């Protein structure tokens, strides 16, 4: 199969799938390496396709849960790796979706990673992947300081969840 045909089929699979598709899965489907799939996705993006990479795999921007009518805010947090699950659980159980994470790096400036964590199942997958990869969180580079873009169901939910994060010692406040 030619590369252009493979990219069309990747795009078709992404359009049909309600779930993210892992690069390893796509590599097996097409009989190529994971790195070939990563390159294909980069080329699709360069062609203007809105392909997102999430901890669970690739998906199209149009496949994300709707944030229409939501209250989207950035929240500043500070905590160690052992409190990631608590942070995510507080937000998710309150109906929020964690869209991304950002840190301010002294050399590179703003670094961000797409998360798109919308359920406890997504949280568990993220935590499992973090454990298996044995990687470090972006926030490890900034002594735990980071921001999240979060989609809250309402202003009231934002206020309540901010208070819950403050109570848990996770919300970063003016010092």
C-alpha positions as CSV (number, residue, x, y, z in Angstrom):
1,X,0.0,0.0,0.0
2,X,1.3,3.4,-0.9
3,X,1.8,6.0,1.9
4,X,-0.9,8.4,0.5
5,X,-3.4,5.5,0.5
6,X,-2.4,4.5,4.1
7,X,-2.9,8.1,5.3
8,X,-6.4,8.2,3.7
9,X,-7.3,5.0,5.5
10,X,-5.9,6.2,8.8
11,X,-8.1,9.3,8.4
12,X,-11.1,7.1,7.6
13,X,-10.5,5.0,10.7
14,X,-10.2,8.1,12.9
15,X,-13.5,9.5,11.4
16,X,-15.3,6.2,12.1
17,X,-13.9,5.5,15.6
18,X,-15.6,7.0,18.7
19,X,-12.4,6.2,20.6
20,X,-8.8,7.2,20.3
21,X,-6.7,4.8,18.2
22,X,-3.2,4.0,19.5
23,X,-0.3,4.3,17.1
24,X,0.7,0.7,17.9
25,X,-2.8,-0.5,16.9
26,X,-2.6,1.5,13.6
27,X,0.9,0.1,12.9
28,X,-0.4,-3.5,13.3
29,X,-3.4,-2.7,11.0
30,X,-1.2,-1.5,8.3
31,X,1.8,-3.7,8.8
32,X,4.2,-0.8,9.4
33,X,6.2,0.5,12.4
34,X,4.8,2.8,15.0
35,X,7.2,5.5,13.8
36,X,5.7,5.3,10.3
37,X,2.3,6.0,11.8
38,X,3.7,8.9,13.8
39,X,5.1,10.3,10.5
40,X,1.8,9.8,8.7
41,X,-0.1,11.7,11.4
42,X,2.4,14.5,11.2
43,X,1.8,14.7,7.5
44,X,-2.0,14.6,8.0
45,X,-1.6,17.6,10.4
46,X,0.5,19.4,7.9
47,X,-2.3,18.9,5.3
48,X,-4.7,20.7,7.8
49,X,-6.3,17.6,9.4
50,X,-7.1,18.2,13.1
51,X,-5.6,15.0,14.4
52,X,-4.9,15.2,18.2
53,X,-2.6,13.0,20.2
54,X,-4.0,12.0,23.6
55,X,-2.7,9.6,26.2
56,X,-5.0,6.9,24.7
57,X,-4.1,7.5,21.1
58,X,-5.0,9.6,18.1
59,X,-8.4,11.1,17.5
60,X,-9.9,13.9,15.4
61,X,-10.7,17.2,17.0
62,X,-14.4,16.7,16.0
63,X,-14.5,13.5,18.1
64,X,-13.9,15.3,21.4
65,X,-16.7,15.6,23.9
66,X,-18.6,18.8,23.3
67,X,-17.6,21.8,25.4
68,X,-20.5,23.8,24.0
69,X,-22.2,25.7,26.9
70,X,-19.3,24.8,29.2
71,X,-17.4,27.2,31.3
72,X,-13.7,26.9,30.2
73,X,-11.1,28.2,32.5
74,X,-7.4,27.7,33.3
75,X,-6.6,26.7,36.9
76,X,-3.1,26.8,38.5
77,X,-2.1,23.9,40.6
78,X,1.0,22.7,42.5
79,X,1.5,19.2,43.8
80,X,3.8,16.2,43.5
81,X,3.3,13.1,41.4
82,X,1.6,11.3,44.2
83,X,-1.4,13.7,44.1
84,X,-2.1,13.5,40.3
85,X,-4.9,10.9,40.9
86,X,-6.5,13.0,43.6
87,X,-6.4,16.2,41.4
88,X,-8.0,14.4,38.4
89,X,-10.6,12.6,40.5
90,X,-11.8,15.8,42.1
91,X,-12.3,17.5,38.8
92,X,-13.8,14.5,37.0
93,X,-16.2,13.6,39.8
94,X,-17.4,17.2,39.6
95,X,-18.3,16.8,35.9
96,X,-15.2,18.6,34.5
97,X,-13.0,17.6,31.6
98,X,-9.2,18.2,31.8
99,X,-8.2,19.4,28.3
100,X,-4.5,20.0,28.7
101,X,-1.6,20.7,31.0
102,X,0.9,23.6,30.7
103,X,4.1,24.6,32.4
104,X,6.3,27.7,32.0
105,X,9.8,26.4,31.2
106,X,12.8,28.8,31.8
107,X,14.3,28.0,28.4
108,X,11.5,26.8,26.1
109,X,8.8,29.0,27.4
110,X,5.3,27.6,27.5
111,X,5.2,23.8,27.1
112,X,1.8,22.1,26.9
113,X,0.4,18.6,26.5
114,X,-3.1,17.6,25.3
115,X,-4.8,15.4,27.9
116,X,-8.5,15.3,27.0
117,X,-9.4,13.4,30.1
118,X,-13.2,13.3,30.4
119,X,-13.9,10.2,32.5
120,X,-12.6,8.1,35.4
121,X,-11.7,5.5,32.7
122,X,-9.6,8.1,30.9
123,X,-7.9,9.0,34.2
124,X,-7.1,5.3,34.9
125,X,-5.7,4.9,31.4
126,X,-3.6,8.0,31.8
127,X,-2.2,6.8,35.2
128,X,-1.5,3.3,33.8
129,X,0.3,4.8,30.8
130,X,2.3,7.1,33.1
131,X,3.3,4.1,35.2
132,X,4.2,1.8,32.3
133,X,6.2,4.5,30.5
134,X,7.9,5.5,33.7
135,X,8.0,9.0,32.4
136,X,8.0,12.2,34.3
137,X,5.2,14.7,34.5
138,X,5.8,18.1,32.9
139,X,5.2,19.6,36.3
140,X,8.3,17.8,37.6
141,X,10.2,20.4,35.7
142,X,8.6,23.2,37.7
143,X,8.5,21.9,41.2
144,X,4.9,20.7,40.6
145,X,3.6,24.1,39.3
146,X,1.3,23.7,36.3
147,X,-1.9,24.9,34.8
148,X,-4.8,23.0,33.3
149,X,-7.4,24.2,30.8
150,X,-10.6,22.7,32.2
151,X,-14.1,22.5,30.8
152,X,-16.5,22.9,33.7
153,X,-20.2,22.2,33.3
154,X,-21.0,25.7,34.9
155,X,-19.6,28.6,36.8
156,X,-21.0,27.0,40.0
157,X,-19.1,23.8,39.3
158,X,-15.9,25.9,38.7
159,X,-16.3,27.6,42.1
160,X,-17.1,24.3,43.9
161,X,-14.2,22.4,42.3
162,X,-11.8,25.2,42.8
163,X,-12.7,25.1,46.5
164,X,-12.3,21.3,46.6
165,X,-8.8,21.6,45.0
166,X,-7.9,24.4,47.5
167,X,-9.1,22.2,50.4
168,X,-7.0,19.3,49.0
169,X,-3.9,21.6,49.0
170,X,-3.6,21.4,45.2
171,X,-4.9,24.8,43.9
172,X,-2.1,27.3,43.6
173,X,-3.0,30.6,45.1
174,X,-1.5,34.0,45.3
175,X,1.3,33.9,47.9
